Amino acid sequence: MVTNVDPRSCKPKPPWLGGRVRAMGAALCILVIAVALTRLTRAYGAEALPNQRQMGVKYSPLAQINGQTIGDLQLAWEYHTGEVNHMRNVLDAFEDEPSLIEGNLVVCTTSRRLIALDPASGQQRWIYDPKQVSAGMRKCRGISAWTDSAASADSMCKTRIFLGTVDYRLIAVDAKTGMPCPDFGDHGEVRMPKSKPEIFAGEVSAGSRPAIVNGVVVVGSSVADDQRFDAPSGRVLAFDARTGKPLWEFDPLPRTPSDPAMATWLKGTVGEEGAGNVWSEMAVDDDLDLVYLPTSSPSVDFYGGLRPGANEYADSIVALKGSTGQVVWHFQFTHHNLWDYDTPSQPLLIDLPYNGKTVPALVQTLKTGMIFVFDRRTGDPLVPYVERPVPQQGAAPGEWLSPTQPFPVGMPLLAPQSLTPDDAWGFTFIDRRMCRKRIADLNYGPIYTPPSEKGTVLVPGAAGGPNWGGGAYDPASHLMVVPSNRVAMIVTLVPRSQVTLSKDQVIETGAPMMFPSAGTPYVTKIEPLLSPLGTPCIAPPWAELTAVDLVSGSIRWQVPLGSIDKLAHLPFSWELGTPGAGGPLVTAGGLVFIGYTLDNEFRAFDLRTGETVWKTQLPAAGMATPVSFEVNGEQFVVLTAGGHSMYGSTKGDSVMAFKLKRQVAANQ
C-alpha cells in the first residue's frame, strides 16, 4: 500500500538568508563517442547491472524525454515513505538515489529501510527494515547491487542488495524479495568492527553506497566530525560478496613505520588520531581491479597542531587493488587539512580525449572549487598542477601549516577563492557596510587562510563549492555539469575555558554550530558569514550550476541555481541561487535534471546552453540525485524529495516519478 503522509504542511526555514530580513577528426570522434556510450549504457541502462553507478558519471542514455518533448513531462506517481522527522537535534536528509534492480525500484529511506516499488506505478512490493539503533543522523546515500554469475537463475540472492547501517552493519538482501541472504555473514549481515568504543550511538556508521569490485564489497564510513581528537579510525573494510568473509582493510592514516605515507606525519607516528574516513561514494573500474577512495580529514577538522605534517593518505584520492587492498597510486588534494576540505564526492570515471588518444580518466571535483584530472590507471595528472605558497599568518598557537597547496592549471574554478572587505555585498548600503566591517574584524585572505582564535573567513565554505553531489558527464559533448555552493563561512577556534557546550545543539547552517573537538585546546565554532540583517556578505549567486568542457578546460555556461522567492516571501522569482545539496543527471536527450535548491523546484536545463527548459514544484526540497530508467517503452525520471534539516529546507518523504504524456511517449 502507498502511504499517505502529506509533507506540504512543513514550513521552510531559510536560515542562510533569513535572520530578520529574509527578503533577500570526425570518424575518430564518432568512434570515441560510440565506445563511451556503449560503456555507459552497460552501466546505466533500463535495468540496474552490478556495476551500475560505480563510474560516477550520472548519465542516462535514454532520450525519449528531450528538448522537444520536455514540455509534456508530468507527474506519473508519488510515493510517501512515512518518514518525516522534525527533531531539531537530528541531522535528517532524504538523499537516496533510487535503484532499479530486478524490476524493482528500490528506495533507501532516512531510517535505511528498503522499499521496493513498481517502477511504473509506484505501488509498494516489499519492505526490508534493518531495525537499526536510533542515532543523531538519519540519511542514506544509496545501496549497491551485485549479481552472482555462478548462481543458478532461480536461486535466492543471485542478485543481492548491499546496505550499510547507522550501527555499522553490512546487510545483504535478495533483490527480488527483500529477504536476508542466509549465506552472507550471520543470517544476512556482518557486524563490522569499530576501532574503539563509540562515545554515542552512530559515531561510526556506514551511510553511503558500498562499492563492489569483482565480487569484493568495499565499505567506507562516516565518523562524526569534530567530536574528539582520538576519534575512531576511518578504515575501509572489504568483504566477500557471497559469504561476507573479511578480506582486507585499509586505514587512510598510516599505522606502520614501513608505510611510505608515514613520512608525512612529522611526529614519526600516527597516535590517537582517527577519521580520514571515506564518507562519500567510491568509484570502481572492474577491468583494472581498482576501487577509488575519496578520503577525508584526520581528526579534528579545523585544528591540526597535534598532527603536524601533510597527513597522507587523508584528503586524497587513493586507488586500491580490489582483490588485495594494496595502494596502487594516490594524490593528496589538501595538505594538512584545516578547513574541512574533504574529498567530498564520488570521482567520475570517463574515457577522455587527450593528446590524440582516448585515456581512461578520473575526474575529481572538490569543495575548494578545483577540478583535478588523472589517468586512472597510474595516477599521472592529465591536467597539470603546481604547488603554490599559501597564507602562513594568523593561525592558532601551536598550529602547523603546509607552506604550499596543489592548484590545477588549465581547469576553471567553481567557487570564489577569497573574500576581502572590499568584496562585501549587501542588498542595501547599510548591510554592505556592516558586512565590510564584519570581514575586516576577521582573519581574511585567499583560500587556505588558517583558522584562528580571532575568527577566519572560510571561502569556499565547508559545504563547498561542489559537495557530495559531484558532477554529471555527457560522453558526446565531454561536458561535466556541476552544482556548487557559494556562501562564505566563519570558523573560530574558541579556547576551551571560554565556552560551555550545549548537549542539545541544533545542526543547521544558518546558525552558529559548536563542536567539542575534545582533546585539543579549542572548541570549534562554525557559522555562515551573514550581515546583522541576516543576508550573505558575499555577492550572489549563492549557488551555481556550471558546465565545464573537460577537453578544452573551459566553462561552456554557468547559471544561478535556485530562486529566493519562497525564502524571502516574494511574489516573483529571483534567481540569485540558494545553497543546497544533491547531484545532477545528464541524459542523451540533451537535458540536465537537478533538484538541489531551497526553493523546492525540480528543474531541467538545456545541456548546450544552460537555459531552464522545464521546472516543477516539489512538496519538499529535492536534495538528492535524480535517476532515469525505461519501463514498458516509457522513460521515467525519479527524484526523492524530503529536504535536509541542516539547510533548514522544507521537509517531506516523497518519491516523485515523472514521465511524458502517454500519447507523446508513444510517438517517440
N, C-alpha and C positions, 0 to 999 in steps of 0.2 A: 504493500500500500504506500502511496505517496503521502508523506506527512503534510501538515497544513499549518506550519508556523509562519506567520507573516512578519517579516523584518521591517516593514515600512514605517512602523511606529518608532524605530530607532532614530534618534536625532544626532546629526553630525556635530562634532565639537572641533572647531577649526583652531587648534592650539597654536600652530606655527604662524598663523596670520592674525589670530584673534586678539587677546588682551581686551582692551577697552574699545578698540576701533572696529575690527572685523569688517572694515569697509574697503578693504584694500585687495695575322694570317687567317682567312675566313674558314677554310676547311679544318684547320687545326683547332680553331676556336669552337667549331661545331662539335668536333670530336671531344674536346675537353668538357664542353657543356653536357654532351650526351653521357660521358662516363660519370660525371658528377651527379647528374640526375638519376642515373641508374643506381648508384650507390645510395643516394638519399631516398629513392623510392623503396629500396630494400628496408631502410630503417624507418621510414615514415609513411608507409602505405596504409591501405584501409584497415589492415589487421596488424595488431602490435606483434612485432617479431622480438626475439630475445635481445637484439642489440638496439631496440627502439630507444630513441632519445639519448643514447650514450655518446653520440657525436656532438651533442650540444648545439646543433645548428638551428633548431626551432623552425624548420622548413617543412611545408606540405607541398607535394607535387600535384595536388588537386587544383583544378582551375574552373570548375563549374561556376563558382562564385568569383566574379571578376569585375573589372571596371564597368562593363556594360550591364551586368546583371545585379550589381550590388544594391541598386535602389529597390529591388524586390526581396531583399533579405528581411526576414521576420522571425519572431519568436516561434520556435517549434514546440518546446516544452520547458517547464521549470520544475525542479525537484527541490524540496526542503529537507535538510538533514535533521532538523530538530535541535541543532546545537547553536544557540545564541548566548554568548556569555557577556555579562555586563559588569563583572567584578573588576574594580579599578586597579587592584594589585596583582592582576593576572595578565601576562602578555599573551594575547589571543589574536590569531590571524588565520584566515582561511586561504592558504597559499597553494593548495594542491592543483596540479595539472592532471586532470583525469586521464586514465589509460584504457585504451580499447584492447582487451585481452580475451581471446577465445570467445569472441562475440559478445562479451560483456563490457560495458563502460564502467570501470571501477574507479570509485571516488574514495579518497582518504580524507576523513573529516578532521576537525581540530582535536578531537579526542582519539584520533587514529583508528576509529572504526573504519572498516572497509565496507562499502556499499556497492553492490553490482546492480547496474541499471540496464534496461533495454535501451540501446543507443538510439533507436528510432522513436521511442515513445516516452522514455524517462520512467517507465514503470519499474518498481523495485523487484529484483530477483532474489538476492540473498544479502545477508549482513554478517560480517565477522567482527566480533568485539574482542580486542586483546585484553580488556579489563586491566588497563594499566593504572598505576597509582596516580593520585591527584598531585599535581605539581603547579608551579607558578608560570609555566609556559604551555600554551595549547596551540600547537600548529603541526602540520605535516606537509613536507615539501616533496612528497611523491613516494612511489613504490617502484619495484622492479619486477620484471617477469623473465623467466628462463624456461626453455623447453629442453627436456632431456631427450636427446636424439636416440639414446639406447633403449628407452622405454617403449613398450607397445602402445599403439594408438589409443586404446581404450583404458589404459592404466591410470589409476588415480595419481594425481600430481605429475603427470607427464609435463604439463605446463604448470609451473608453480609461481606464486606471487611472494616476493620477499618484502617484509615490512619491519622497520625499526621502531622502537617504542621509547617513551619518555623514561621508563625504568630500565632502559639499556638491555632489551632483549631483541634478538633477531628471530622473526617468525616466518614460517613458510606455510602457505595455504594453497589448496587446489584452486586453480584459476576458474574451473567450471562451477564448482560447488561452494567454495569458501571454507571447506573443511580443512583442519590442520593436516599437514603431511606427516604420517606416522613414522616414516623412515628418516625424518630430519630431526636431529638433536633428540630432545626429550619430548616425544609426542608433538612434534612440530615447532619446537622453539629451542633456542640456545640462550642461556643467560650469560651474557658477555661479562667478563671480569673487569672491575674497575681497579685502577692502580692503588687507590686508597679509599677509606670510608668517605662518604658524602657528608657535607655539613647540613644539607637539606635535600629533600626528595627532588630528583631531576637535575641535580648539579651536573651530572653527566648523562646525556641522553643521545639517542640516535634518531635524528629528525629528518634527515634528507634521504633521497633515494639511494639505496645501496648500488654499488657498481658490480657488474658481473663480467668477468673476463675469462673466457674459455672454461667455464664450469667452476670458477672461483668467485665467491661472493665477498666483496670488499666493503667494509663498513667504516664510515667516519663517525664523528661525534660532535655534539655541542657541549662545550664546557662553559659554565656560567661565567660571564665576563666580570672582571674586576672585583671578585669576591675575596680572593686571598692570593698571596704570593706563592704559597705552597699548594697550588691548585692541582687537581688530578691530571694525570697525563692525557694528552690528546692523541694517544697512539691509534693507529689504524689497524683493524683486525681483519683477517681473511679466513674464510671457511669453505669447506667442500659443499658445493651446491646440492649434492644428493644427500649427504649424510649429516652435514653440519659439523664435521670434524674440523677442529682448528688446524690451520695450515701454516700461517706465519703472522707476524705483527711488525709494524714499523712505527717508531716513535719519531716525530718531527724534531724533537730535541735529542741530540745525540747523547747516549748514556755510556759509551765506552771510549777510552782514550784512542783506540785504533780508528775510530770513525773520522774521516777527513774533515767533517764539519766541526769537530771539536776545536779546531784551530781558531774558529771564530767566536769561541766563548773564552774570554780573556782570563777568567778565574781558573782556567785549566780543567774545569769540570762543570757539568750541569748538576746543580744541587737539588733544592726543593722546588725549583721552578716547574710549572706544568703548562698545560694548554698547548698552543701551536697546532691545535686540532684542525681537522677538515670538517667544518660545519656546512659548507656549501656542497654542491654536487661534483662528483668526479666525472671524468670522461674516459672512454675506453677505445682502444684500437686492438681488436681481436687478432688481426693479421700480424701485428707487431708484438702481440702478447704484452701490451703496455697499458697500465692504468695511470692516469694523470691526476695528481693530488693538488688542489689549491689549498695551501696551508695558511694558518692564521698566526696571530701574535702570541709570543710566550706571555705568561702571567708576570706582571699585570699590564694592562694595555697602555697606560699613559705615564708610567714611571718605570725606568729601566736601570736605576742606579745599582740595583742588586744583581743585574745580569749584563755586565759590560761586554761589549763586542757586537759584531754584526748579527749573531744569533741564527746562523743557518741550522736547520732547514726551514725555519719559521718564515712566514710571509713570502712564500715561494711557490713555484710550480715544480713538483717533484714527479718524475717519471719512474715508475717501479715496474719490474717484471711481474706480471700477474701470477705466474706459476711459483715464484720464489720470494717476492717482496724485495728483491735486490734493487738498489738505486742504479738506474741507467744514466740519467742526467737530471740536473736541477738548475734552477735560476732563481735568485732572490730579488724580488721587486723592491722591497723596503728594508734597508739595513737598520737593525736595532730599532724596531718599530716603537714609536711613542705616540702615535696618532690614531690607533685603531684602524690603520690601513691594511686590514686583512686582504688576502686574495679572495674576493667575495663571490665569484661566480664560476660556474662550470665553463672550462675552456671550450672553444669551438674547434673541432677537428674538420678541416676542409682541405680540398685539393686546390692549390693556389698557383696561378701562372707566375713564374719567377724566372727571369733571365732566359726566356725562350723555352722553359721546361715547365712541367706541372709537378709541383712539390707537395708532398703530404705535410701540411702545416698545422700549427697550433696557434690560435689567436686568443689572447687573454686581455679582457678589459678589467680595469681596476678602479677602486674608489677615487684614486688620485686624478682620474680622467685620462690616464695614459693608456696606450694600446701597444702591446708587445706581440711580436710575431716570430715564431721559431719553426725550424724544421723539426717536426715532432719525432723523427727517428733519432736524432742526435742532440737536439737542443741548440744547434747552431742558429744564431739570430738571422732571420730573413730581413728584418728591419734593424739597421744598426742602432746602437745605443752608446751613450757616453756617460761617464761618471762625472757629475758636476758638483762643485762645492755648494754646500747648503748652510743656512744660518747656524751660528755657534753661540749666539748670545741669548741671555735671558733664561737659561734652563734652571731648574730647581737645584739646590745644593746637593752634591753627590751624584748628579746625573752624568752618564757617559753619552757622548754624541758621536754619530758617524760623521766624518768630515765630508763625505760625498754621498750622493744617491744616484741610481741609474735613471737616465732620461732617454726615451726612444727618439731617434732622429728620422724624420720623414713620415711621421703619423700625426694627425691633428690631435689636439687636446679636447676632451669632452667635459671639462669643468674649469671654472676660474682657478687661477694659480696664486692669487694674492688678493689682499684687501687692505687698503690704507684709509686714513681719514678722508683723503681727497676723493675716494671712491664711494663714500657714504651716500645712501639713497633714502628717499622718503617720498610719500605721496604729497607732502607739503614741505615748505622750507623749515617748519618747526621740527618735524620728526627727522628731517635730513640733518639739521643742526645737532639734534640730540644724538643721532647715530654717529656723527662725526666726533663728538665729544666722547661717546662710549668707546669707540675704536681707539681714539688717542690715549685713553686711560689704560689700555690693554697692551700686552706684548703682541705686536703685529709685524707682518713682513711676508715674504714669499712662502710658498709651500715648504714644509718641513721646519717652520719656526717652532722651537721646542715648547712643550707645556711648561707652565710656570706657576709660582705662588701668586703672582700678580693677576694671572688670567691671560690666556693666549687665544687670539683669533685663529680658529681652525677652519681653513679653507683649502681644499674642499672639506666638507664636514665628515663626521664619522659615518654618515649614511651615504656618502658619495656626493658628487659624481655617480657613475654607474654603481649598482649594487648587485644583489644576488640574482636579479632577473637576467642580467647579462645581455648579450646581443643575439640577433637572428640573422641568418645568412642566406642570400639568394645566389645559387650557383651559376645562374645565367648572366647576371649583371655584376657579380662579385661585390655586391653591396652588403654591408653589415649595418643593421639598424639597431640603435642602442638608446634606451631611455636613461636620463641622468638627472639627479637632484642638484640644486644649485643654492641652497640656503646655507649660509655660514653658521658656525657654532663657536662656542667659547668653552675651553677646558681650563679648569682651575685646580691646582693641587693645594688643598687646604690642610695645613698642619693638623694632625690628628687631635691634638689637645684643644683645638678651637671649634670642634663640631660634635654634635650629638646626632647619631643616625636614627631615623625612624624605622621601625620594623614593618610599617605598612606603606612603604613608598609606592607612589603611582608611577608606572613606567610609561611615559609619553614624551614625545619630542618637543611639545610646546611649553614645557616647564622644566625647571632645573631638576636633574636627577643626580642623586648622591650614591656613590659606590664605595664600599668599605675598604677595598684594597688592603685587607689585613696583612700584617707582616711587613708593611712598608711605612715610611714616616707620614704618609699622606692619605687623606680621603679624597676621592676624585669627584669633582663636580662638573657636570656637562649640561649645557643649556644652549638653545638657539640664540643667535645674535639678532635681537629684536630691539626696536626703539621702545621707550617707555609707553608709547601708544599701542604697541603690540604688532608692529609691522616689521618685515625683514629689513635689515640695514644694508643688504646687498641688492643691486638692481635686478629687476626681473629680466628674463623669465626665471621662475623659481623651479622649473623643471623643463627639460627639452627632450625632443626626440630627434636623433641625428642619423643620417645615412652616410656612411663612410665607404668610399671606393677603396677596397683593400689592395688593388693593383696599383693605382696611382697615388694612394695615400692622401687623398683629398676629400673634403666634405662635399657630397653631392647636394644635400639640402639639410636644413636644420629648422625646426619649428617649435614654438612653445607647446608644452604638453599639459593641458588642463585649463579650465576656466575657474575664476574665483567667484562667480556669481552666487553660488549657493553658500559659500563660506562667508561672503560679505553681504548676503541678502540683497543682491542687486537684481533688478528686473530685466537685465540683459547679460549676455555672455561677454566675458572679458578674459581673453586668452593670455593670461600672464604666467601660466604654468602653476601647478600645485605639486609639492613633493609627494612622493608615493613609493610604491613597491610593485614588483612583478616584472614580467618579461613580455617581449613582442612575439608574434608569429608572422612569418613571411610565407606567402603562398605563390604557387605557379600562376595564379590568376592576376599577379601583379599588385597584390594588396599586402598591407601591413595591419594586423589586428592587435590592439592593445587596450587593456583596462588601465591599471596603474594609478589613476588620479583620484583626488579627493572630491571631485565633482560628480562621482558615481556614473560617469559616462563610459560606454564601450565604443571605441572608435575604429574606423578603418581608414587608412591613408593610402594614397596612390604611391606605389613604390618608386616610381620615376620622379615624381615632383614633390612629394610631401603634402599634397593637398588632402584635406579631410573630405572623403567622398561618402561617408556614412557614419552615423552615430546613433546610439540609442541609450535611454536612461535605464540604469540598473537599480534594483532595490537596495543595494549596498555597494560599497567600493569594490571593484574587481581587482584586488591586489594579488593577482596570480598570473599565470601564463596560459593563453588560450591554446586549444588543440583542435585540429580538424581531421575528419575522417569521412568515409563514404559508406553509406548503408542503403541497400536497395536502389542503387543508382542516384542517390541524393547526397550532396556534400553538406556536412554539418560543421559548424564552428561552436565550440563549447568553452565556457569560462565559468569558474566559480566566483561568486560574488558574496563575500562575507565580511570584507573590511579588515582593518588592522588596528588594534587598540592603541599601539604606540603612536600612530599618526592621528588619533582622535577621529577616525573616519566613521561614517555610518556603518553599523554592524548588521550582519544578517547571516543566512545559512543556505543561500540559493546556489543551485547548479543550473546554469542557463544555457539552453541549446538553441541555435539559430540555423535556419535553412531558407532556401528560396521558396517562393510561392510555387506550388506543385506544377502548375502549367508552365511556368518559366523554366523550372528544372527539367521538365520533360522535353523541352526544345533544345537543351544544351547537348 
